[in-house]
């Protein structure tokens, strides 16, 4: 299966929080999009792996993804090394995404920045012919995505570009709420976390407004880049 967009998150719900509005928009336009979760979020304070995987299925259905896979890396302890890079390279070569979305380059959770570097490096290495890989018994050929863009997470970063998600914002919030164990629930008896307060979902909305208003829209998602994007038609810029 050829993908147009592959969004990678180290924890289930990273993609939903960071760029699900952009995925919804592009899927509605006919693009094929998928999600790769690197871990099962097993170190998360609330919920457990079983509930997280159920929530992943619900969120994926709401987004209309073409695929979703989980590499089962160790939450909190995976490394940006050859072993982990090769596992991502195999999936990059298999799905051949034009664009990859990755975690924030630097963030409150140390896994996010480490994942950002791991995915960026794997995407580059996937284009080197002398790195041999096979997937499901088939020898793979080199392939490199056109670009890796990083969605913005808990800590503020100035976006290099934003995507208008105004018509998709409420659907984005429904996708986020599919992770019932992680976010605010009035009668929950589980420990409070950074993302479980009622204010956190208000923060998600405020962030979308903060990125949207300067661009002349109500809600937007922001991305940072590794290289300067090329523009072919300045008249199409907003």
Secondary structure, 3 states (H helix, E strand, C coil): CCCCEEEEECCCCHHHHHHHHHHHHHHHCCCCEEEEEEECCCCCCCCCHHHHHHHHHHHHHHHCCCEEEEEEECCCCCCCCHHHHHHHHHHHHHHCCCEEEECCCCCCCHHHHHHHHHHHHHHHHCCCCCCCCEECCEECCCCCCCEEEEECCCCCCCCCEEEECHHHHHHHHHHHHCCCCCCCCCCCCCCCCCCCCHHHHHHHHHHHHHHHHCCCCCCEEEEEECCCCCCCCHHHCC
